[in-house]
């Protein structure tokens, strides 16, 4: 099937209403893109990611009446004119295959690999560990620098015989990695029900025995290692909970923060009874290692 895109650039206040208008005009999908190269590092939890100048892109069957669609959309969003919109044809190809081809096996550290289901497992050595994980509905497929930093840390500090908690589990990727790297027990928690569903499915696919629960249903005895790849604001709010969940001399691995936020977070956790031990950086993001005093 041939497709076209109808797109325009609007301010952040108009992006979601325009998306709704396109969906009312039977768009197959609507996506947002940054029109001015202004990345958002910490969108609010639950918020849709938009930029001060957002490109709104609606996908349609190439046979549609584009004039009628644009007229309908501008009748709903009267601040826009038909001349504001561009119509662009899309190459007719296998979009599912093109999407799949973007995701190849990814290596973290020396031995840890993330393998999409359509790729062959990696068998470099007896120490190679493969995690089967497809891009899906929850955050955490290894492509973001903060996830990469945490996976690399786990590869370098394999939690053999340790009890581990993945706080803010997303897809379950860090919990599954910990289990496959020899952890004695692993638990995961998140505020998003979709994250719990995805984590359970990914755990089953990887044949790991991990308990995943929503935060309001989660509890645990103190453990040896807590990993939290969230955001710097929640990381501060959760400091007392992390302290409760960790044994004395237990390790806390934090990520989800920008490199520019690291110094402040290190000082904050020092006041919460944690000793800073190491910092790793990747593409302006940081991962911190701390020990509970």
C-alpha positions in Angstrom: 0.0 0.0 0.0 1.2 3.5 -0.8 1.1 6.1 1.9 1.3 9.9 2.2 2.2 12.2 5.1 0.4 15.4 5.9 2.4 17.6 8.2 2.9 21.0 9.7 4.8 22.7 12.5 3.0 24.2 15.4 3.7 25.4 19.0 3.5 23.0 21.9 0.1 24.1 23.0 -1.4 23.2 19.6 0.4 19.9 19.0 -2.0 17.6 20.8 -5.2 19.4 19.7 -4.0 19.1 16.1 -3.2 15.4 16.6 -6.8 14.9 17.8 -8.1 16.7 14.7 -6.1 14.5 12.4 -7.4 11.4 14.3 -10.9 12.7 13.8 -10.1 12.9 10.1 -9.2 9.2 10.2 -5.4 9.3 10.2 -3.8 5.9 10.4 -1.3 7.4 12.9 -0.1 10.7 14.1 3.5 11.3 15.4 5.4 14.2 16.8 9.0 15.3 15.9 11.3 18.0 17.1 11.2 20.9 14.5 14.1 22.9 16.1 16.5 20.3 17.6 15.4 21.0 21.2 15.6 17.6 22.9 13.5 17.1 26.0 15.5 15.2 28.7 12.9 14.9 31.4 9.3 15.1 30.3 6.9 14.9 33.2 5.8 11.3 34.1 2.7 10.5 32.0 3.1 13.6 29.8 3.2 13.4 26.0 6.6 14.6 24.6 6.2 17.8 22.6 8.6 20.6 21.8 8.3 24.4 21.6 8.1 23.9 17.8 6.6 20.5 17.1 6.2 18.9 13.7 2.9 17.0 13.7 2.9 14.2 11.1 -0.3 12.4 10.0 -0.2 9.2 8.0 -2.8 8.4 5.3 -3.5 6.0 2.5 -2.2 7.7 -0.7 -5.7 7.4 -2.2 -7.4 9.8 0.2 -8.7 13.2 -0.7 -6.0 15.4 1.0 -7.9 18.6 0.3 -10.9 17.4 2.2 -8.7 16.2 5.1 -6.9 19.5 5.4 -10.2 21.4 5.1 -11.7 19.3 8.0 -8.6 19.8 10.2 -8.5 23.5 9.6 -12.2 23.8 10.4 -11.5 22.2 13.8 -8.2 24.1 14.3 -9.2 27.5 13.0 -5.8 29.1 13.7 -4.3 27.1 10.9 -4.6 27.7 7.2 -4.6 25.0 4.4 -1.3 26.6 3.1 0.3 25.7 6.4 0.3 22.0 5.5 2.7 19.9 3.4 1.8 16.7 1.6 4.7 14.2 1.1 4.5 10.8 -0.5 6.2 7.9 1.2 8.2 5.2 -0.5 6.2 2.1 -1.0 8.1 -0.6 0.9 7.8 -3.2 3.7 7.6 -0.8 6.7 7.5 -3.6 9.2 10.8 -5.1 7.8 12.3 -1.6 7.6 11.4 -1.1 11.3 12.8 -4.5 12.3 16.0 -3.8 10.4 16.7 -0.8 12.7 17.1 -3.1 15.7 20.2 -5.4 15.7 21.8 -7.3 18.5 23.5 -4.8 20.9 26.5 -5.5 23.2 27.0 -4.1 26.7 30.3 -4.6 28.4 32.1 -7.8 27.5 29.5 -10.5 27.6 25.9 -9.0 27.7 23.8 -8.9 24.5 20.3 -7.7 23.8 18.8 -9.8 21.0 15.6 -9.0 19.1 13.4 -12.1 18.5 14.1 -12.0 14.7 17.9 -12.1 15.2 20.1 -15.0 15.9 21.7 -15.4 19.4 25.3 -14.4 19.9 27.6 -17.2 21.1 31.0 -15.5 21.4 32.1 -17.5 24.4 30.9 -19.5 27.4 30.4 -16.3 29.3 28.1 -14.7 26.6 24.7 -13.8 28.0 21.8 -13.2 25.6 18.7 -11.3 26.6 15.7 -11.7 24.2 13.9 -8.4 24.0 11.9 -6.7 21.3 11.1 -3.0 21.2 7.7 -2.6 22.7 5.3 -0.7 24.8 7.5 0.1 27.8 10.7 2.0 28.1 14.0 0.1 28.2 15.4 -1.8 25.2 19.0 -0.8 25.7 19.0 2.0 23.1 18.9 4.9 25.6 22.2 5.9 27.2 20.9 5.4 30.7 19.8 1.9 30.0 23.1 1.2 28.3 25.0 2.5 31.3 23.1 0.3 33.7 23.5 -2.8 31.5 27.2 -2.2 31.2 27.5 -1.8 34.9 25.8 -5.1 35.5 28.1 -6.8 33.0 31.1 -5.4 34.8 29.7 -6.2 38.3 27.8 -9.4 37.8 25.5 -9.8 40.8 26.2 -13.4 41.4 24.4 -14.8 44.4 23.0 -11.3 45.3 19.4 -10.3 46.0 18.5 -7.5 43.6 15.6 -5.0 43.1 15.0 -3.2 39.8 13.0 -0.1 40.9 11.2 1.5 37.9 11.6 -1.7 35.8 10.1 -0.5 32.5 10.5 -3.5 30.2 12.2 -5.5 32.9 15.5 -5.4 31.0 17.7 -4.7 34.0 16.0 -7.2 36.3 16.3 -9.9 33.6 20.0 -9.0 33.0 20.6 -9.3 36.8 18.9 -12.7 36.8 20.9 -14.0 33.8 24.1 -12.7 35.3 23.7 -14.9 38.4 21.6 -13.0 40.9 20.1 -15.2 43.7 16.8 -13.5 43.5 15.4 -10.5 41.6 12.3 -8.3 42.1 11.0 -5.5 40.0 8.5 -2.7 40.4 7.0 0.2 38.5 4.1 2.7 38.7 2.9 1.8 35.2 0.7 -1.4 34.7 1.9 -1.7 31.1 5.5 -1.9 32.4 4.6 -4.7 34.7 2.8 -6.6 31.9 5.8 -6.1 29.5 8.3 -7.1 32.2 6.4 -10.3 33.0 6.2 -11.2 29.3 9.9 -10.5 28.8 10.8 -12.5 31.9 8.9 -15.5 30.7 10.5 -15.3 27.2 13.9 -15.2 28.9 13.0 -18.1 31.2 13.8 -16.1 34.4 12.0 -16.3 37.7 11.3 -12.6 38.6 8.5 -11.1 40.7 7.2 -7.9 39.2 4.6 -5.8 41.0 3.2 -2.3 41.0 4.8 0.1 43.5 1.7 0.2 45.6 1.7 -3.6 45.9 5.5 -4.0 46.2 7.5 -4.8 49.3 10.8 -6.5 50.1 13.2 -7.4 52.8 16.5 -5.4 52.5 18.6 -6.6 49.6 22.2 -6.4 48.4 21.6 -4.3 45.2 19.0 -1.8 44.1 19.1 -0.4 40.5 16.9 2.6 39.7 16.9 4.1 36.1 14.3 6.8 36.5 14.8 10.6 36.6 16.7 12.9 38.9 13.6 14.3 40.6 12.1 10.9 41.6 15.5 9.6 42.5 15.7 12.3 45.3 12.1 11.6 46.4 12.8 7.8 46.6 16.0 8.1 48.7 14.3 7.0 51.9 12.7 4.1 50.2 16.0 3.0 48.6 17.6 3.2 52.1 14.9 1.0 53.5 15.2 -1.6 50.7 19.0 -1.9 51.0 21.1 -3.7 53.6 24.0 -1.9 55.3 26.9 -1.8 52.8 24.4 -2.6 50.0 25.0 -1.0 46.6 22.7 1.5 44.9 23.0 2.1 41.2 21.2 5.2 39.9 20.7 6.4 36.4 18.2 8.5 34.4 20.1 11.7 35.3 22.0 14.2 33.2 25.7 14.6 33.7 25.1 18.2 34.8 22.8 16.8 37.6 25.2 14.3 39.0 27.1 16.6 41.4 23.9 17.7 43.1 22.5 14.2 43.4 25.8 12.9 44.8 25.7 15.6 47.5 22.0 14.9 48.2 22.6 11.2 48.7 25.6 11.9 50.9 23.2 13.6 53.3 20.9 10.5 53.1 23.5 8.1 54.3 25.1 6.9 51.1 28.8 7.0 50.1 29.5 7.8 46.4 31.9 5.3 44.8 31.8 5.8 41.0 30.3 7.8 38.1 30.0 6.7 34.4 28.9 9.0 31.6 27.5 8.5 28.1 26.1 11.1 25.7 25.5 13.7 28.5 23.8 11.1 30.8 25.3 9.7 34.0 25.1 6.5 36.1 26.1 6.7 39.8 27.2 4.0 42.1 26.8 4.4 45.9 27.0 2.3 49.0 24.7 2.5 52.0 26.7 3.4 55.1 
